[in-house]
Amino acid sequence: MGNQVARHKAVAAEKQRLQELQQSGGLDFPGSDFRAAGAAQRKEWMGSLDLDRVHVKDVMWPGTHDSATNKIGIPGISRPFAQCQTLSVYEQLCLGVRVLDIRVEGSGRVCHGVLTTYKVDVVIDDVKRFMAETKQEFVILEIRTEFQKVDPPDFEKFLIAQFGDLLVPQDANIVDRSLRELLPHRVLCIWRPRNSPAPSPGSPLFSSGFLKDNWIDTDLPATKFDSNLENLRKQQPNSVRRFFYRVENTVTPQVSSVVLSTDVRKVQAQLTVLYSVANEMLLHLSEYGTLILVKSGQNMGVEED
């Protein structure tokens, strides 16, 4: 009990520090006053960009963490320990999410740690449904084999067969391509196996080297914020970086901690964007409790639990 009390105080102190940063510096950055006019604008925000002038590296791609966990575990028993999202993948895409983080295990089921949920086919069907309903939206789909799990058999072939011509072929210069150059291919799929060979150059799938991050296991929001900025500063400039760099504005509950409310993650996410803009650091991928889409001076707020 003493450890939980101490941890609660530590989390509260860090929450207070973020709130003080917010009060002293505000949360305004170029485009932060923009709001989507409605559901249609959120669903098709990429189609409103100048696809000829906007390059892949110009976009801050909003994403969710453990994206397909809305039905994981047993409600009220194990689900609270593994559920990171309450919405389906399709619903998230309609709200503006464009990066999906999917973990699988040997049977082809989506999982988070030891808990499993529906087959990955559900995710694939959701993505394909969204693609069928839009014309100029792009999705980065990262699928990895969960830690200490085995790869689903022949999974690379399975993904290629499922998505077909929707897949953006692996390209060493992908970040320099304009969005228009990617069409008609609109799903950039990154496959991270644990035991199987990684996708090779020229494959319809991308390998793990195209997406990097510096995740830390903590429930302390200011500690995570500081780590994000520190690691961002270490990255090459966006003009020369050849891969996507992911910033995760998430916190991970610990045994001795309580679950942090989404309002704290919202402030954490907004401050990360603010300080990144102020220090001329452009994010490629961001995972937020509240998603902020920034492009060409425009911002679209998307709330997601």
Helices and strands as residue ranges (DSSP letters): H 2-25, H 39-43, G 46-48, G 56-58, E 61-63, H 79-82, H 89-94, E 99-104, E 109-112, E 115-119, H 120-133, E 139-145, H 155-163, G 164-166, G 174-176, H 179-182, E 187-192, G 208-210, E 211-213, H 221-233, E 244-248, H 262-278, E 285-287, E 290-295, E 298-303
